[in-house]
Amino acid sequence: MPEAREISRKHIAVFAFPFATHAAPVLSLVRKLSESAPDVSFSFFNTAQSNGSLFSKDDDFERVKPRSVDTGLPEGYTFGGNPQEPVNYFLKATPANFKRAMADTGLPFDGIITDAFFWFAKEIAEEIRVPWVPYFTAGPRPLLVHVDMDDIRARIGINGPEDQTLDFLPGFSAIRAEDLPDGIISGSLDSPFAKMLHKMGQMLPHASAVAINSFEEIDPIVVQALKSRFSNFLNIGPFILRSPPIYDSDIHDCIGWLNQHPKSSVVYIGFGSVITPPPHELEALAEALEACEFPFLWSFRGNAEEMLPKEFRERTKDIGMIVPWTPQLKVLGHPSVGVFVTHCGWNSVSESIIGGVPMICRPFFAEQKLNQRTVEAVWGFGVDVEGGKFTKDGTIQALKMILSSEKGKLMREKIGVFRELALKAVGPDGTSTANFNFLVDFITRC
């Protein structure tokens, strides 16, 4: 029998997407909501494996309780190396796995918060007559292109001219068709993932409210367009400023190493928790770093000794530090860091803005290319690598531009303005704070 204490509280179902870095920001939001709304409890529905990596044994589960959903993987499944395969199995299992897990709790629900990917939550919310609040963990521009996907397809066509601009969308005159994520007008349009994103764009305008990990001042024209499409569009970020990482220890003393270097002199390299550039690009990047002789800190996934040029670490030991983990937010906030070499995922872009550090962008998939184009052509505080891939000469050129030229100095000034806007947004009188308080009040009244 459910505890009387649980029954007396409002009870919110939370649906997490258990792949890449999606589940962690949703849990971060829910934990912060639970702190601000003590009369609300949350059931966090996610795969057991993902929950195991998010919740520690020391966590207090009183108001945010992890609950398992079926992965959809066949019995005896062995991972074959294709990262999309487990995603496809999981998507085939939805929404039945979430419905079953909700029923297994034996508890009533007063609302549903989900990763924005889960468009089917609209139908579940309607069935049980509760509000649905999706949370979009990327930026406002990818959100707008997903919501307006059908219009984009009608105007440009499938596999239309890559250089055509999207000037028919508010604030998109500098964005080209080639900057769009795969699955909108090119790529695998019929894949389960692409179909999910298409359906998401169609369903989000029907949500009770849409929350996003961004702030209104970062892209006012695009934000205004999204406000016109949603009932309640709530910019509540950069959320990492409201809820800093729980596990952010500096076990390799990166900060101590950075303390030894002058202001804006260090190259910081990090490609997130999923991406590793191909071998020939890693070699080109390493050769560029060695040739430039700028001090560098590299957060490296995998075996650096095997994947980087032979004896590279030995030759660069006086200028470089290569570690498997860095407290990235702290690193980007250190005054010695002068440039961030990044895949341009939204979390990294946000943390770079918070740190006031210009970017060299090498996007790989999803919305990263759109983020890169926005950083360079709209906001003006970053560059892409020449030709879209790391080469020795192109990387040297980009590093010198940001660290040694007047153009780089101007980029630092521009991103510094955005940094102040981000800090103000999450301050006591900021727009993100007001939007978060609205969300707290909304789920309390569900």
C-alpha positions in Angstrom: 0.0 0.0 0.0 1.3 3.5 -0.8 2.4 5.5 2.2 -0.2 8.0 3.5 2.4 10.7 3.3 2.8 10.0 -0.5 -1.0 10.0 -1.1 -1.4 13.4 0.6 1.2 15.0 -1.6 0.8 16.1 -5.2 2.5 13.4 -7.3 4.2 14.1 -10.6 5.4 11.5 -13.1 8.8 12.3 -14.7 9.8 10.6 -18.0 13.6 10.6 -18.7 15.3 9.8 -22.0 18.1 7.4 -20.9 20.6 8.1 -23.6 23.6 10.5 -24.1 23.3 13.3 -21.5 19.5 13.7 -21.5 18.5 12.2 -18.2 20.8 14.1 -15.9 19.4 17.6 -16.7 15.9 16.4 -16.3 16.8 15.0 -12.8 18.6 18.2 -12.0 15.4 20.1 -12.7 13.2 17.8 -10.7 15.5 17.8 -7.7 15.4 21.6 -7.7 11.6 21.6 -8.1 11.4 19.2 -5.1 13.4 21.6 -3.0 11.1 24.5 -3.9 7.9 22.5 -3.7 8.1 20.3 -0.5 4.4 19.2 -0.9 5.1 17.6 -4.3 6.6 14.2 -4.8 8.1 12.8 -8.0 8.4 9.4 -9.6 11.4 9.4 -11.9 10.8 6.9 -14.6 13.9 5.8 -16.4 15.9 2.6 -17.3 17.5 0.9 -14.3 21.0 1.3 -15.8 20.5 5.0 -16.3 19.0 5.5 -12.8 21.9 3.6 -11.4 24.3 6.1 -12.8 22.2 9.1 -11.7 21.2 8.2 -8.1 23.8 7.4 -5.5 23.2 5.1 -2.5 23.4 8.2 -0.3 20.5 10.0 -2.1 17.4 10.8 -0.1 14.5 9.3 -2.2 11.7 10.7 0.0 10.4 13.2 -2.7 12.2 12.1 -5.9 11.9 8.3 -6.3 13.7 6.4 -9.1 11.5 3.9 -10.8 12.5 1.5 -13.6 11.0 1.2 -17.1 11.7 -1.6 -19.6 14.5 -1.0 -22.1 12.8 -2.8 -24.9 16.0 -4.9 -25.5 15.4 -8.5 -26.5 16.3 -11.2 -24.0 19.9 -12.0 -24.3 20.7 -8.9 -26.3 24.4 -8.2 -26.9 25.5 -4.7 -27.9 26.8 -4.8 -31.4 28.6 -1.4 -31.5 25.8 0.6 -33.1 24.8 3.3 -30.5 21.5 3.9 -32.3 20.3 0.3 -31.9 19.4 0.4 -28.1 17.7 3.8 -28.8 15.5 2.2 -31.5 14.6 -0.7 -29.3 13.7 1.7 -26.4 11.5 3.9 -28.7 9.6 0.8 -29.9 8.9 0.0 -26.3 7.3 3.4 -25.6 4.8 4.5 -24.5 3.8 1.0 -23.2 6.8 0.7 -20.9 6.0 4.1 -19.2 2.3 3.3 -18.8 3.1 0.0 -17.3 5.6 1.5 -14.8 3.1 4.2 -13.8 0.5 1.6 -13.1 2.9 -0.5 -11.1 3.3 2.3 -8.6 -0.3 2.0 -7.5 -0.4 5.8 -7.1 -2.4 8.5 -8.7 -0.7 11.3 -10.7 -1.3 15.0 -10.8 1.0 15.9 -13.6 3.7 14.7 -16.0 7.1 16.3 -16.6 9.1 14.7 -19.5 12.1 15.1 -21.7 10.6 17.0 -24.6 11.4 14.0 -26.9 8.4 12.1 -25.4 5.6 13.6 -27.5 3.3 10.7 -26.5 3.1 12.1 -23.0 0.5 14.5 -24.4 -1.9 11.5 -24.9 -1.1 10.0 -21.6 -1.8 13.3 -19.8 -5.1 13.7 -21.7 -6.1 10.2 -20.7 -5.6 10.8 -17.0 -6.6 14.5 -17.3 -3.4 16.1 -15.9 -1.0 18.8 -17.3 2.0 17.9 -19.4 5.2 19.9 -19.1 8.0 18.9 -21.5 11.6 20.0 -20.8 13.8 20.8 -23.8 17.4 20.4 -22.8 19.0 22.1 -25.8 18.7 25.7 -27.1 15.9 27.8 -28.6 17.0 27.6 -32.2 16.9 23.8 -32.5 13.5 23.9 -30.7 12.1 26.3 -33.3 13.3 24.3 -36.3 11.7 21.2 -34.8 8.4 23.0 -34.2 8.4 24.5 -37.7 9.8 21.4 -39.4 6.8 21.0 -41.7 7.0 24.6 -42.9 10.8 24.3 -43.5 10.2 21.1 -45.6 7.5 22.9 -47.6 9.7 25.9 -48.3 13.1 24.2 -49.0 12.1 20.7 -49.9 13.8 17.4 -49.0 17.5 17.5 -49.8 17.0 21.1 -51.1 19.9 23.5 -51.8 22.3 23.5 -48.9 23.1 27.2 -49.2 19.5 28.4 -49.0 19.0 30.6 -46.0 16.1 30.2 -43.6 15.2 33.9 -43.6 11.5 33.0 -43.4 12.1 32.0 -39.8 12.5 34.9 -37.3 16.1 35.6 -36.6 17.4 32.9 -39.0 18.7 35.0 -41.9 22.3 33.8 -41.2 21.3 30.1 -41.0 21.5 27.9 -44.0 19.8 24.6 -44.9 23.1 22.8 -44.4 23.2 24.0 -40.8 20.0 22.1 -39.9 20.1 18.8 -37.9 19.8 15.6 -39.8 16.2 14.4 -40.1 14.7 17.7 -40.9 15.3 18.0 -44.6 18.1 15.6 -45.1 19.6 12.4 -43.6 17.6 9.5 -42.2 14.1 11.1 -42.3 12.4 7.7 -41.7 14.5 6.6 -38.7 12.7 6.1 -35.4 14.7 9.0 -33.9 13.8 11.4 -36.7 10.2 10.4 -36.6 10.2 11.0 -32.8 11.6 14.6 -33.3 9.0 15.3 -36.0 6.2 14.2 -33.8 7.7 16.2 -30.9 7.5 19.4 -32.9 3.9 18.8 -33.7 2.9 18.0 -30.1 4.8 20.6 -28.1 2.4 23.4 -28.9 -0.3 21.4 -27.1 1.7 21.2 -23.8 0.5 23.0 -20.7 3.9 24.7 -20.5 7.3 24.1 -22.2 10.5 24.6 -20.2 13.9 25.0 -21.8 17.5 25.1 -20.5 18.2 28.6 -21.8 17.5 32.3 -20.9 15.4 34.8 -22.7 18.1 37.3 -23.4 20.3 35.0 -25.4 18.2 35.0 -28.5 15.2 37.5 -28.0 13.8 37.2 -31.6 13.7 33.4 -31.6 12.4 33.3 -28.0 9.6 35.7 -29.0 8.7 33.4 -31.9 8.5 30.4 -29.5 6.4 32.3 -27.1 3.9 32.8 -29.9 3.7 29.1 -30.5 3.4 27.8 -26.9 1.0 28.6 -24.0 3.7 29.0 -21.5 7.3 29.1 -22.7 9.6 29.0 -19.7 13.3 29.8 -20.1 14.7 28.6 -16.8 18.5 28.4 -17.6 21.4 28.3 -17.7 20.2 25.6 -15.3 23.7 24.6 -14.2 23.9 28.0 -12.4 20.8 27.2 -10.4 21.8 23.6 -9.8 25.6 23.1 -10.1 27.0 19.5 -10.7 26.8 17.3 -7.7 29.9 15.4 -8.7 32.4 18.1 -9.7 35.6 17.2 -7.9 38.9 18.3 -9.3 40.7 14.9 -8.8 43.5 15.8 -11.2 44.2 19.3 -9.8 43.3 21.0 -13.1 42.7 24.3 -11.3 46.1 24.1 -9.6 47.7 23.6 -13.1 45.6 26.5 -14.6 46.8 28.8 -11.7 50.3 28.6 -13.2 49.3 30.3 -16.5 48.6 33.9 -17.5 45.1 35.2 -18.3 43.4 34.0 -21.4 46.4 31.9 -22.5 45.3 28.3 -22.2 43.5 26.2 -24.8 40.9 24.0 -23.1 39.7 20.9 -25.2 36.7 18.8 -24.4 34.2 16.9 -26.6 31.7 15.9 -23.9 30.9 12.4 -22.6 29.9 10.8 -25.9 32.1 12.1 -28.7 35.7 11.3 -29.7 36.9 12.7 -33.0 38.3 10.3 -35.6 42.0 9.3 -35.4 43.2 11.5 -38.3 41.5 14.6 -36.7 42.9 13.8 -33.3 46.4 13.6 -34.9 45.8 17.0 -36.7 44.6 18.6 -33.5 47.6 17.3 -31.5 50.0 18.5 -34.2 48.5 21.9 -34.2 48.8 22.2 -30.4 52.4 21.1 -30.5 53.2 23.6 -33.3 51.5 26.6 -31.7 53.1 25.9 -28.3 50.1 27.4 -26.5 49.5 25.8 -23.1 46.6 23.3 -23.2 44.3 21.3 -20.9 42.7 18.4 -22.7 39.8 16.4 -21.2 40.4 13.2 -23.2 38.0 10.2 -23.5 39.8 6.9 -24.0 43.5 5.9 -24.0 45.5 9.0 -24.9 48.8 7.0 -25.2 47.2 4.8 -27.9 45.1 7.4 -29.7 47.4 10.4 -29.9 50.7 10.6 -31.9 53.6 8.6 -30.5 55.4 10.4 -27.7 53.1 13.5 -28.0 52.5 13.6 -24.3 56.2 13.4 -23.6 57.1 16.2 -26.1 54.3 18.5 -24.7 54.6 17.7 -21.0 55.9 21.2 -20.3 52.9 23.0 -21.9 50.1 20.4 -21.8 48.0 18.5 -19.4 45.9 15.6 -20.6 43.4 14.1 -18.1 40.3 11.8 -18.4 38.1 14.2 -16.4 37.8 17.9 -15.7 35.3 19.9 -13.6 34.4 21.7 -16.9 32.3 24.6 -15.4 35.2 25.4 -13.0 37.8 25.1 -15.8 35.9 27.4 -18.1 35.4 29.9 -15.3 39.2 30.1 -14.7 40.8 33.4 -15.9 43.7 31.6 -17.6 41.5 29.8 -20.1 41.4 31.7 -23.4 39.6 29.4 -25.8 37.4 26.3 -25.7 37.8 23.7 -28.5 34.4 21.9 -28.4 31.8 19.8 -30.2 29.3 22.6 -29.6 26.7 20.6 -27.7 24.3 22.9 -25.8 25.6 22.2 -22.4 29.2 23.1 -23.5 28.0 26.2 -25.3 26.1 27.3 -22.1 29.1 26.6 -19.9 31.4 28.5 -22.3 29.1 31.5 -22.1 29.0 31.3 -18.3 32.8 31.2 -18.3 33.1 34.0 -20.9 35.4 31.8 -23.1 35.2 32.0 -27.0 34.9 28.8 -28.9 36.5 26.8 -31.7 33.7 24.5 -32.9 33.9 21.1 -34.5 30.3 19.8 -34.5 29.4 16.2 -35.1 25.7 15.5 -35.0 22.2 16.5 -33.8 21.9 20.2 -33.2 25.6 20.8 -32.9 26.0 22.3 -36.4 23.2 24.7 -35.8 24.8 25.7 -32.5 28.1 26.2 -34.2 26.6 28.4 -37.0 24.8 30.5 -34.4 27.9 30.9 -32.2 29.9 32.1 -35.2 27.5 34.0 -37.5 24.8 35.3 -35.1 26.5 35.8 -31.7 30.0 36.3 -33.0 32.1 34.7 -30.2 33.4 31.6 -31.9 34.6 30.1 -35.2 34.4 26.7 -36.9 37.4 24.8 -38.0 38.3 25.3 -41.7 36.5 22.8 -43.8 34.5 21.5 -40.9 37.2 19.0 -39.7 40.4 19.3 -37.8 43.5 19.9 -40.0 46.8 21.0 -38.6 46.9 24.3 -40.6 43.2 25.1 -40.1 43.4 24.5 -36.3 46.5 26.6 -36.0 44.8 29.4 -37.8 41.7 29.2 -35.5 43.8 29.1 -32.3 46.0 32.0 -33.3 42.9 34.1 -34.3 41.3 33.7 -30.9 44.3 33.8 -28.7 46.6 36.3 -30.5 44.5 38.7 -32.6 42.2 41.7 -32.2 39.4 39.6 -33.5 39.8 37.2 -30.6 39.8 40.0 -28.2 36.5 41.3 -29.6 35.1 37.7 -29.3 36.0 37.7 -25.6 34.2 41.1 -25.2 31.1 39.8 -26.9 30.8 36.6 -24.9 31.5 38.6 -21.8 28.3 40.5 -22.5 26.3 37.3 -22.8 27.9 36.0 -19.6 26.5 39.0 -17.7 23.1 38.4 -19.3 23.1 34.8 -18.2 24.1 35.6 -14.6 21.4 38.3 -14.4 18.8 35.9 -15.7 19.3 33.5 -12.8 19.6 36.3 -10.3 16.9 37.2 -7.7 15.1 39.5 -10.2 16.0 37.6 -13.4 13.7 36.3 -16.1 14.9 32.7 -15.6 14.2 33.0 -11.8 10.7 34.3 -12.5 10.0 31.5 -15.0 11.2 28.9 -12.6 9.0 30.3 -9.8 6.1 30.2 -12.2 6.9 26.5 -12.9 7.0 25.7 -9.2 3.7 27.4 -8.6 2.2 25.6 -11.7 3.1 22.1 -10.5 2.0 22.9 -6.9 -1.4 23.8 -8.2 -1.7 20.8 -10.6 
